[in-house]
Amino acid sequence: MKLVEVAIFTFPSDAAVFESILSAEGIEHALNNQNSAIIVPGNGVTISVREKDRERAYELLNEAGFKDHII
């Protein structure tokens, strides 16, 4: 299963909100860097999804108001 990064969040709480949206949609995902003690701009919490779910994840990011977090 190939994963692709679709979003980056400075605040872990925002990543958690989007993670719950993905879970509700049944989209498998992975969070990266969520346990970092310090989040540095450009190196925040990233979320990856299966390549086949990328477009749906982008739609959900837009619908949830996280458009600025798309990578």
C-alpha positions as CSV (number, residue, x, y, z in Angstrom):
1,M,0.0,0.0,0.0
2,K,1.6,3.3,-1.2
3,L,0.9,6.3,1.1
4,V,1.1,9.9,-0.1
5,E,1.2,13.0,2.1
6,V,-1.9,15.2,1.6
7,A,-1.7,17.7,4.4
8,I,0.5,19.4,6.9
9,F,-0.6,21.0,10.1
10,T,1.2,23.3,12.5
11,F,-1.1,22.4,15.4
12,P,-1.6,18.7,16.3
13,S,-5.2,19.6,17.3
14,D,-6.0,20.6,13.7
15,A,-4.5,17.3,12.5
16,A,-6.7,15.4,15.0
17,V,-9.8,17.1,13.6
18,F,-8.9,16.1,10.1
19,E,-8.0,12.6,11.2
20,S,-11.4,12.2,12.6
21,I,-13.0,13.3,9.3
22,L,-10.9,10.7,7.4
23,S,-11.9,8.0,9.9
24,A,-15.6,8.9,9.5
25,E,-15.2,8.5,5.8
26,G,-13.5,5.2,6.1
27,I,-10.2,6.4,4.7
28,E,-7.1,4.7,6.0
29,H,-4.4,7.2,7.0
30,A,-1.2,7.7,8.9
31,L,-0.1,10.7,11.0
32,N,3.6,11.6,11.0
33,N,5.5,13.7,13.5
34,Q,2.5,13.9,15.9
35,N,4.7,13.3,18.9
36,S,7.2,16.1,18.2
37,A,7.8,18.2,21.2
38,I,8.3,21.3,19.0
39,I,6.5,21.9,15.7
40,V,8.7,23.9,13.4
41,P,7.0,25.7,10.5
42,G,7.3,23.5,7.4
43,N,7.9,20.5,9.6
44,G,4.5,20.0,11.3
45,V,2.2,17.0,11.6
46,T,1.6,15.5,8.2
47,I,-1.2,13.1,7.2
48,S,-0.8,10.5,4.5
49,V,-3.5,8.5,2.8
50,R,-3.5,5.7,0.3
51,E,-2.8,7.0,-3.2
52,K,-6.2,5.9,-4.4
53,D,-7.8,8.1,-1.7
54,R,-5.8,11.3,-2.4
55,E,-8.4,13.2,-4.4
56,R,-11.1,12.4,-1.8
57,A,-8.8,13.6,1.0
58,Y,-8.3,16.9,-0.9
59,E,-12.0,17.3,-1.2
60,L,-12.5,16.7,2.5
61,L,-9.7,19.2,3.3
62,N,-11.5,21.9,1.3
63,E,-14.9,21.1,2.8
64,A,-13.5,21.2,6.3
65,G,-11.8,24.6,5.7
66,F,-8.3,23.2,5.7
67,K,-7.5,24.2,2.1
68,D,-4.3,26.0,3.3
69,H,-2.9,22.7,4.7
70,I,-2.8,20.8,1.4
71,I,0.6,19.6,0.2
